[in-house]
């Protein structure tokens, strides 16, 4: 049963969407949050916004792709998860043994992403520049989350709508930190947005794995966020990708999305 307030007390997974919810922001990241890692010099946190009216149609598009390449969308009796790392490494469900025509699969994946009605928000932290510029900088993941929540609220205000947020669960301790951060915004606001503006628009914050506990289903919105996040991360690292060319017009504020749907910090 959906409890409209239980999410405020501790990190919970989303099982049922309230009829009051108008938008869902699904969030995933690429890169790492560690202080010094030259190879992983960026953290890209990406959120995709799906309006509830487009939810069923988007799910059908994701499942159509999965059913084309995996019988009943399963791999070893588990729901296939579209995971950018596995796709790039051509491993597990995406191995050459399973997918004989990988070029066709990548084209189908790109076409599916391109066809989805969604908006994109991205918070990108240049970690090396951050630590060079600030003696005691804010936690990189929390900084990226705050940027994203600000922009989500501004988007919802523009639409005069509300929404919930789903993060990929990173562990109880990490999830609790993010929940506390967002509850602090809802209760106290920040230097840019008053608390009631956060509270009026955000109806819930949840933390889900990409698959259900019995592996029979997946949370496809998090999968789409994963794919988009990887494309944006590569763009931050000056690597061109076909996927970014397809999703950039979905970034809030496109074509003038810098500082709006696409935040780069420090700048």
Secondary structure, DSSP 8 states (H G I E B T S, - for coil): ---TTGGGTS-----S--TT--EEEEEEEEE---S--STT-EEEEEEEEEEGGGHHHHHHHHHHHHHHHSGGGEETTEE----HHHHHHT-GGGSTTT-S-HHHHHHHHHHHHHHS--EEEEEEEEHHHHHHH-TT---HHHHHHHHHHHHHHHHHHHHT--EEEEEE---HHHHHHHHHHHHHHHHH--SSS-HHHHHHHEEEEEEE-SB-TTSS-B-HHHHHHHHHHHHHHHHHTT---HHHHHHGGGBTTTTS-BTTTEEEE--
